[in-house]
């Protein structure tokens, strides 16, 4: 549900690189780092997270998302989400992943199907589908915001 690694922090083996290359030729995507994470893990690859920062994150005006470390950044992101950007990104990610469904594991295809169901129908049905999908965000606030967005039909 979120990009956990900046593109400059990702290291891939040859199989992941080949997979990302093939999938990227088929469809546009929202963010290269987010796309790499989704397609590699969706195809059954592993992602390992190193909690100790080994490089500094360079912020600039063209960052698509950014670190969101200040209150102003967080409020700006909430406004963009409420305005439909989060939903639009999810729509684009779903379309891209569906285009590459043949590269995904059966379990990942089921997650994709359940997440799509979490974006349509009555509020309680959407929440059930989200829970069934297993999709989550990091931390309590992130997870709470995901469920709130689902309830308000903003995912």
Buried (B, 14 or more C-beta within 10 A) or exposed (E): BEBEBBEEBBEBEEEBEEBBEEBBEEBEBBBBBBBBBBBBBBBEBEEEEEEEEEEEEEEEEEEEBBEEEEEEBEEEBEEBBEEEBBBEBBBBBBEBBBBBEEBBEEEBBBBBBBBBBBBEEEEEEBBBBBBBBEBBBEEEEEEEBBBEBBBEBBB
